[in-house]
Amino acid sequence: MDNEQKNHCQPDLERRLYMNYNEEYEGNEIDIVDILMIFWTKKFLILAFVLLFSLAGFAYVKMMEPYYESRTTLLFMPPVPAEMSAEMRKDPAQPQSSTSSLLPPDIYLTLATADDLLYDTINIVYGAETSGDISIPTPTGLREKMEVELNKSSEKTGATSEKLTLSVKIKDSVPERAVELLTTWGKLFIQRNSDLFTDRAGTSFTYIKDSMLSVKNDLDKTQSTLLEYQKKNPLKILSSKLETTSVIYGKAMKQYNEEMLKIAPLESRIKATRKLLSLEPEKLSLSKGMSTEAVWNFLARELTPEELKQLKNMNIDDEILNAQNSTLKAKLYSDELELATLKASTAELRKRIDSLRKDSEMTEARIAEISNQIHKMATERDILRKSYLLLADEYQVSKVANVEANDTVRIIEKPVLATEPASQGKLKILLLASLLGLFMGVTVAFLVHAVQSKKEKTAAE
């Protein structure tokens, strides 16, 4: 009865162990105990796979060539922006752009592993090697030996960081070559990075320098033209001439007014004199007889009738010049001469006054023209001088920026010659090989057990 019960339970156990191949138990869960039983029955097979893969991993580790690792760290510092104006530098309170002068971190990572940079590094380092058994790596092979990383703060801040640090590790079987590779790579990388900023700062430097020289030439020409113009057109002499002309003009105008005031009374007097002269005859008629004494003398004598008759004819008629007429004529001639003199003098004064006025107006216009031209030239000179001073300041700052552009990257950790081989993860390789052997052993155990179960089931049917 016990045997029957045992035989009855054995098929049931087999059905539970291999239910994946039995449609009756399809879709049901597998018991962990059954799986462990399979592992236990196939423990030697699994152990054989683990040992086999462990031996293979151990052999691979033994065959691994030891390598040495060297490291260098670079510090990136933003150069002085040459495009920033001098006024912004002088006034710290003035808002400035917050954009960093550094490139984004991923660009530096790309530059660090660029093919042309690695190719030049390989040519410099391996170009001096004369041994024929040395394998020269390709840029891709050298890139695989490199490990480039940014510091954590740089990765977080990104492009807004003002300073970045870049660490580079290179692995090589020869420690001296690892150091040489890092040293050469560092020099070339610094040069390439400096060229990026030098091109930018150098372009700005050249532009500012050319602009400054151009403005300086214009300033010198304007200054020379202004001085030459002032020499040819002296304002002081013209101003003195204008003042002298004004004084002479004032005196001439005063004399002209005084003489004009004399003409009207003189003309009236001449008119009155002519009227009086017309009333006065030029000559006066006189009739002269015997004097009283002569008459008495004749009376004392005994006169004959004929003598008495002649006595009646003794009156003499005569003409004399009118003194009043002569006086009036002399006065008239004098007044007419004075009037003619005054008219001639006033006419001459009128011409002189007109000439002085015209000369004064021309001098004033000339002074205004010269002053305006000098003001324009002085304004242009002041503007050019201000521009020149600003560009000169920009030039000095750009000159400093151009020099600093070559010093944007500094080595803060130089590569050191490694004395011991770097850790190659041999223990990890052994553990991975053992785990792979365990996985393969379990997989093969399942397959073997499944095949055996299928055969037994087929034989039982």
C-alpha positions in Angstrom: 0.0 0.0 0.0 2.9 2.3 0.8 4.5 1.5 -2.5 1.2 2.2 -4.3 1.0 5.5 -2.5 4.6 6.3 -3.3 4.1 5.4 -7.0 0.9 7.5 -7.0 2.8 10.6 -5.7 5.8 10.3 -8.1 3.9 11.1 -11.3 2.2 14.0 -9.5 5.7 15.4 -8.5 6.9 15.0 -12.1 3.9 16.8 -13.4 4.5 19.7 -11.0 8.2 19.9 -11.9 7.6 19.9 -15.7 4.2 21.6 -15.9 5.5 24.0 -18.6 5.5 20.9 -20.9 2.2 19.6 -19.8 -0.9 21.3 -21.2 -2.8 20.4 -18.1 -0.8 22.8 -15.9 -0.3 25.5 -18.5 -0.8 29.0 -17.2 -0.2 28.0 -13.5 2.6 29.4 -11.3 5.9 27.5 -10.8 6.7 26.6 -7.2 10.1 28.0 -6.1 10.8 24.7 -4.3 10.6 22.9 -7.6 13.1 25.3 -9.2 15.5 24.8 -6.3 15.1 21.1 -6.8 16.1 21.4 -10.4 19.2 23.5 -9.4 20.1 20.9 -6.8 19.8 18.0 -9.2 22.0 19.8 -11.7 24.4 21.4 -9.2 27.5 19.8 -10.8 26.6 21.0 -14.2 26.1 24.6 -12.9 29.3 24.4 -10.9 31.2 23.2 -14.0 30.0 26.2 -16.0 30.9 28.6 -13.1 34.4 27.1 -12.9 34.8 27.1 -16.7 33.9 30.8 -17.0 35.9 31.7 -14.0 39.0 30.0 -15.4 38.4 31.8 -18.7 38.1 35.2 -16.9 41.2 34.4 -14.9 43.1 33.6 -18.1 41.9 36.8 -19.7 43.0 38.8 -16.6 46.4 37.2 -16.7 46.7 38.0 -20.4 45.8 41.7 -19.8 48.7 44.1 -20.4 49.1 46.5 -17.4 48.7 50.2 -18.2 49.6 53.4 -16.5 47.3 56.4 -16.1 48.3 60.1 -15.8 46.0 63.0 -15.3 46.1 66.8 -15.9 43.6 69.5 -15.0 43.0 72.7 -16.8 41.5 75.9 -15.5 39.5 78.1 -17.9 39.4 81.8 -17.1 37.3 84.3 -19.2 39.4 87.0 -20.9 38.6 90.7 -20.6 35.9 91.3 -23.2 37.5 93.6 -25.8 34.0 94.7 -27.0 33.0 96.1 -23.6 33.2 99.9 -23.8 35.5 102.0 -21.7 32.6 103.8 -20.1 31.3 100.5 -18.8 34.6 99.7 -17.3 35.0 103.2 -15.7 31.4 103.1 -14.2 30.9 100.0 -12.2 27.3 101.0 -11.5 26.5 100.8 -15.2 24.6 97.6 -16.0 26.8 95.2 -17.9 26.0 92.0 -19.8 25.9 88.9 -17.7 26.9 86.7 -20.6 30.1 84.7 -19.8 33.0 85.0 -22.2 33.6 81.3 -21.9 32.2 78.8 -24.3 29.6 76.2 -23.1 31.1 73.2 -21.4 30.0 70.7 -24.1 32.0 72.7 -26.6 35.2 72.3 -24.5 34.5 68.5 -24.3 34.2 68.4 -28.1 37.4 70.5 -28.6 39.3 68.2 -26.1 38.6 65.1 -28.2 38.7 66.7 -31.7 40.3 64.5 -34.4 42.7 67.1 -35.6 43.9 67.8 -32.1 44.4 64.1 -31.4 46.0 63.6 -34.8 48.6 66.4 -34.1 49.2 65.0 -30.7 49.9 61.5 -32.1 52.3 62.9 -34.8 54.3 64.8 -32.2 54.5 62.0 -29.6 54.9 59.0 -31.9 56.8 60.9 -34.7 60.0 60.7 -32.7 59.7 57.0 -32.1 62.1 54.9 -34.1 61.2 51.4 -32.9 59.3 49.4 -35.5 57.3 47.3 -33.0 55.4 50.3 -31.6 51.8 50.4 -32.6 50.8 54.0 -33.4 47.2 54.6 -32.3 44.6 56.3 -34.5 42.7 59.4 -33.2 39.8 57.1 -32.4 42.1 54.7 -30.4 43.6 57.6 -28.5 40.1 58.9 -27.7 39.2 55.5 -26.2 42.2 55.8 -23.9 41.2 59.3 -22.8 38.7 60.2 -20.1 37.6 63.8 -20.2 35.3 65.3 -17.5 34.3 68.7 -16.2 34.1 69.5 -12.5 30.6 69.1 -11.0 30.1 72.8 -10.4 30.9 73.5 -14.1 28.4 71.0 -15.2 25.7 72.5 -13.0 26.3 76.2 -13.9 26.8 75.4 -17.6 27.6 78.4 -19.8 27.0 81.0 -17.1 30.0 79.8 -15.1 32.9 82.3 -14.9 35.5 79.5 -14.4 35.6 75.9 -15.6 38.0 73.1 -14.8 38.6 70.2 -17.2 40.3 67.0 -16.0 41.8 64.6 -18.6 43.2 61.1 -18.0 45.2 59.1 -20.5 46.0 55.4 -20.2 49.1 53.9 -21.8 51.3 50.8 -21.3 54.3 53.1 -21.0 54.1 55.6 -18.1 56.5 58.1 -19.8 54.4 58.1 -22.9 51.2 58.7 -21.0 52.8 61.8 -19.5 54.2 62.9 -22.9 50.8 62.5 -24.5 49.1 64.6 -21.8 51.7 67.3 -21.9 51.6 67.6 -25.7 47.8 67.4 -25.7 47.6 70.1 -23.1 49.9 72.5 -25.0 48.0 72.0 -28.3 44.6 72.3 -26.6 45.6 75.6 -24.8 46.9 76.9 -28.2 43.7 76.0 -30.0 41.5 77.5 -27.3 43.6 80.6 -27.2 43.3 81.0 -31.0 39.5 81.1 -30.6 39.7 84.1 -28.2 42.7 85.6 -30.0 40.8 85.8 -33.3 37.9 87.5 -31.6 40.0 89.9 -29.5 42.5 90.4 -32.3 39.8 91.4 -34.7 38.5 93.9 -32.2 42.0 95.1 -31.4 42.8 95.6 -35.1 39.5 97.4 -35.7 39.9 99.7 -32.7 43.5 100.4 -33.7 42.6 101.3 -37.2 39.7 103.4 -36.1 42.0 105.2 -33.6 44.6 105.9 -36.2 42.0 107.1 -38.6 40.5 109.5 -36.1 43.9 110.7 -35.1 44.8 111.5 -38.7 41.5 113.4 -39.1 42.1 115.2 -35.8 45.6 116.3 -36.9 44.3 117.4 -40.3 41.4 119.4 -38.7 43.8 120.9 -36.1 46.3 121.9 -38.9 43.5 123.3 -41.1 42.1 125.3 -38.2 45.5 126.8 -37.3 46.2 127.6 -41.0 42.8 129.2 -41.4 43.2 131.3 -38.3 46.6 132.5 -39.6 45.2 133.5 -42.9 42.1 135.1 -41.3 43.2 136.8 -38.1 40.1 137.8 -36.2 42.0 140.2 -33.9 43.2 142.3 -36.9 39.7 142.3 -38.4 38.2 143.2 -35.1 40.6 146.1 -34.6 39.9 147.2 -38.2 36.2 147.1 -37.5 36.6 149.1 -34.3 38.8 151.7 -36.1 36.3 151.9 -39.0 33.5 152.4 -36.5 35.3 155.2 -34.8 36.1 156.9 -38.1 32.5 156.3 -39.3 31.2 157.9 -36.2 33.4 161.0 -36.5 32.5 161.4 -40.2 28.8 161.0 -39.5 29.1 163.6 -36.8 30.9 166.1 -39.1 28.4 165.4 -41.9 25.5 166.1 -39.6 27.1 169.4 -38.4 27.8 170.6 -41.9 24.3 169.6 -43.1 22.9 171.7 -40.3 24.9 174.7 -41.6 23.6 174.5 -45.1 20.0 175.4 -44.5 20.7 178.7 -42.6 23.4 179.6 -45.2 21.0 179.1 -48.1 18.4 181.3 -46.3 21.0 184.0 -45.7 22.1 183.9 -49.3 18.5 184.2 -50.4 18.0 187.2 -48.2 21.3 188.8 -49.3 20.2 188.4 -52.9 16.9 190.1 -52.2 18.6 193.0 -50.5 21.2 193.2 -53.3 18.4 193.5 -55.8 17.1 196.6 -53.9 20.5 198.3 -53.8 21.8 200.0 -57.0 25.4 199.3 -57.9 26.2 203.1 -58.4 24.9 206.3 -56.9 24.5 209.7 -59.0 25.8 212.9 -57.4 25.4 216.6 -58.5 28.1 218.9 -57.1 27.9 222.8 -57.1 30.2 225.6 -55.8 31.0 225.6 -52.2 29.9 228.5 -49.9 33.4 230.0 -49.7 33.6 230.0 -53.5 30.3 231.6 -53.8 31.3 234.4 -51.5 34.6 234.8 -53.3 32.7 235.2 -56.5 30.3 237.6 -55.0 33.1 239.8 -53.7 34.2 240.3 -57.2 32.4 242.4 -59.8 31.1 239.9 -62.2 30.1 240.6 -65.7 26.7 239.4 -67.0 28.4 236.6 -68.9 30.2 235.4 -65.8 27.0 235.5 -63.9 25.5 233.4 -66.6 28.4 230.9 -66.4 28.0 230.8 -62.6 24.7 229.1 -63.1 26.4 226.3 -64.9 29.0 225.5 -62.3 27.2 222.3 -60.9 29.0 219.0 -61.6 27.1 215.7 -62.0 29.1 212.5 -60.8 28.4 208.7 -60.1 29.9 206.7 -57.2 29.8 203.0 -56.3 27.2 202.0 -53.8 29.1 200.8 -50.7 26.0 198.9 -49.5 25.8 197.0 -52.8 29.4 196.2 -52.6 29.1 194.9 -49.1 26.1 192.8 -50.0 27.9 191.4 -53.0 31.0 190.5 -50.9 28.7 188.9 -48.3 26.9 187.1 -51.0 30.1 185.8 -52.6 31.4 184.7 -49.3 28.2 182.9 -48.4 27.9 181.3 -51.8 31.5 180.1 -51.5 30.9 178.8 -48.1 27.8 177.0 -49.3 29.6 175.5 -52.2 32.3 174.4 -49.9 29.8 172.8 -47.5 28.0 171.0 -50.3 31.3 169.7 -51.7 32.4 168.7 -48.2 29.0 167.0 -47.4 29.1 165.2 -50.7 32.6 163.9 -50.0 31.6 163.0 -46.5 28.6 161.2 -47.9 30.8 159.1 -50.2 33.2 158.4 -47.4 30.4 157.5 -45.0 29.0 155.1 -47.6 32.4 153.6 -48.2 33.0 153.2 -44.4 29.6 151.6 -44.0 30.2 149.2 -46.8 33.7 148.4 -45.5 32.3 147.9 -42.0 29.5 145.7 -43.3 32.0 143.6 -45.3 34.3 143.4 -42.3 31.4 142.3 -40.1 30.3 139.7 -42.6 33.9 138.5 -42.9 34.3 138.2 -39.2 31.0 136.4 -38.9 32.0 134.0 -41.7 35.4 133.4 -40.1 33.9 132.9 -36.7 31.3 130.5 -38.1 34.0 128.5 -39.9 36.3 128.5 -36.9 33.4 127.3 -34.7 32.6 124.5 -37.1 36.3 123.4 -37.2 36.6 123.7 -33.4 33.4 121.7 -33.0 34.7 119.0 -35.4 38.1 119.1 -33.6 36.5 118.7 -30.2 34.3 115.8 -31.4 37.3 114.1 -33.0 39.4 114.7 -29.8 36.7 113.1 -27.7 36.4 110.2 -30.0 40.2 109.8 -30.1 40.4 109.8 -26.3 37.6 107.2 -26.1 39.2 105.0 -28.8 42.6 105.4 -27.1 41.2 104.0 -23.9 39.4 101.3 -25.8 42.7 100.5 -27.6 44.6 100.1 -24.3 41.9 97.8 -22.9 41.7 95.9 -26.2 45.5 95.6 -26.2 45.4 94.1 -22.7 42.5 91.8 -23.7 44.5 90.7 -26.8 47.4 89.7 -24.5 45.1 88.0 -22.0 43.4 86.0 -24.7 46.5 83.9 -24.9 46.3 83.1 -21.2 42.7 82.0 -20.9 43.6 78.4 -20.0 46.1 77.5 -17.3 47.3 74.1 -16.1 46.6 73.7 -12.5 47.6 70.0 -12.3 50.5 68.8 -14.3 50.7 65.2 -15.4 52.8 63.1 -13.0 54.7 59.9 -14.0 52.8 56.9 -12.6 54.8 54.5 -10.6 52.2 51.7 -10.3 49.8 50.3 -12.8 46.3 51.6 -12.7 43.5 49.5 -11.5 42.2 47.5 -14.4 39.1 46.1 -12.6 40.4 42.5 -12.6 38.2 41.5 -9.6 35.2 42.9 -11.4 36.2 40.9 -14.5 36.4 37.7 -12.4 33.1 38.4 -10.7 31.4 39.1 -14.0 32.9 35.9 -15.5 31.7 33.9 -12.5 28.2 35.4 -12.8 28.2 34.7 -16.5 29.2 31.1 -15.8 26.4 30.8 -13.2 23.9 32.2 -15.7 25.0 29.9 -18.4 25.0 26.9 -16.0 21.5 27.7 -14.8 20.3 28.1 -18.4 21.9 24.9 -19.6 20.6 23.1 -16.5 17.0 24.1 -17.3 17.4 23.1 -20.9 18.9 19.7 -20.0 16.2 19.1 -17.4 13.5 20.0 -19.9 14.9 17.7 -22.5 15.2 14.8 -20.0 11.7 15.4 -18.8 10.3 15.4 -22.3 12.0 12.1 -23.1 10.8 10.5 -19.9 7.3 11.7 -20.6 7.4 10.3 -24.1 8.8 7.0 -22.9 6.0 6.8 -20.2 3.3 7.3 -22.8 
